[in-house]
Amino acid sequence: MTTTVTESNQVGIPPEIARDFDIHPGTQLEWAKAGEGTILVKLLPRRGELARQLMGAGRRWLKPEADPVGDLISEREQDDKLDQADERQ
């Protein structure tokens, strides 16, 4: 498969490669030199995939009775009350 670089250094990805690797608008690619005349292109994981990989990663540091979601909601409510108090002044 051959593609041509445009005047603005853009390259079209052949449809078969785009399909096989699920490349679509917004997909990030990392480019690297891999030797004389060779370029390496690596797909970077999507944000959703990164989030899935991190899901639950911090649980081992939580105390058994901890409620991080409840703590976050309480913090947000406190922030809202402070913001409302500032607006009244």
For each residue, the residues with C-beta under 8 A, 3 or more apart:
1: 14 16 17
2:
3: 11 12 13 14
4: 11 12
5: 9 10 11
6: 9 10 11
7:
8:
9: 5 6
10: 5 6
11: 3 4 5 6
12: 3 4
13: 3 17 18 23
14: 1 3 17 18
15: 18 19
16: 1 19 20
17: 1 13 14 20 21 23
18: 13 14 15 21 22 23 24
19: 15 16 22
20: 16 17
21: 17 18 43
22: 18 19 27
23: 13 17 18 27 29 43
24: 18 27
25:
26:
27: 22 23 24 43 44 46
28: 43 44
29: 23 41 42 43 44
30: 41 42 43 44
31: 39 40 41
32: 39 40 42
33: 38 39 40
34: 38 39 40
35: 38
36:
37:
38: 33 34 35
39: 31 32 33 34
40: 31 32 33 34
41: 29 30 31
42: 29 30 32
43: 21 23 27 28 29 30
44: 27 28 29 30
45: 49 50 53
46: 27 49 50
47: 50 51
48: 51 52
49: 45 46 52 53
50: 45 46 47 53 54
51: 47 48 54 55
52: 48 49 55
53: 45 49 50
54: 50 51 57
55: 51 52
56: 59
57: 54
58: 61 62
59: 56 62
60:
61: 58
62: 58 59 66 68
63: 66
64:
65:
66: 62 63 71
67: 70 71
68: 62 71 72
69: 72 73
70: 67 73 74
71: 66 67 68 74 75
72: 68 69 75 76
73: 69 70 76 77
74: 70 71 77 78
75: 71 72 78 79
76: 72 73 79 80
77: 73 74 80 81
78: 74 75 81 82
79: 75 76 82 83
80: 76 77 83 84
81: 77 78 84 85
82: 78 79 85 86
83: 79 80 86 87
84: 80 81 87 88
85: 81 82 88 89
86: 82 83 89
87: 83 84
88: 84 85
89: 85 86
